[in-house]
Amino acid sequence: MIRIAVASDNGMVTEHFGHCEGFMIFDAENNKIVKNKTGFEL
């Protein structure tokens, strides 16, 4: 399993990792997303 963090602002992906309000977390296994979590705010 691999865990991927994606920077987000207002629930949308943002390219500014250092200035984002939070993160979306995805767990992937066998090239498929098996779990996602949102709302991890800084």
C-alpha positions in Angstrom: 0.0 0.0 0.0 1.1 3.5 -0.7 -0.3 6.7 0.9 -0.5 9.9 -1.3 -1.1 13.4 0.1 -2.5 16.0 -2.3 -2.6 19.7 -1.5 -6.1 21.2 -1.5 -8.0 24.4 -1.1 -11.7 24.4 -0.6 -11.8 20.7 -1.5 -10.1 21.2 -4.8 -6.5 20.2 -5.8 -4.1 23.1 -5.7 -0.5 23.3 -7.1 0.8 25.4 -4.1 1.8 22.8 -1.6 3.3 25.3 0.8 0.3 27.6 0.7 -2.6 25.2 0.8 -5.3 25.1 3.6 -5.3 21.3 3.8 -4.7 17.9 2.2 -6.6 15.0 0.7 -5.1 11.6 1.6 -5.4 8.6 -0.7 -4.4 5.0 -0.1 -3.5 3.1 -3.2 -3.1 -0.7 -3.6 -2.5 -2.6 -6.9 -2.8 0.7 -8.9 -6.2 1.4 -7.5 -7.4 4.0 -4.9 -8.8 1.9 -2.0 -9.5 4.7 0.5 -9.6 8.4 0.6 -9.7 11.0 3.4 -10.3 14.7 3.1 -10.3 17.7 5.5 -6.8 17.4 6.9 -6.2 21.1 7.6 -3.0 22.8 8.6 
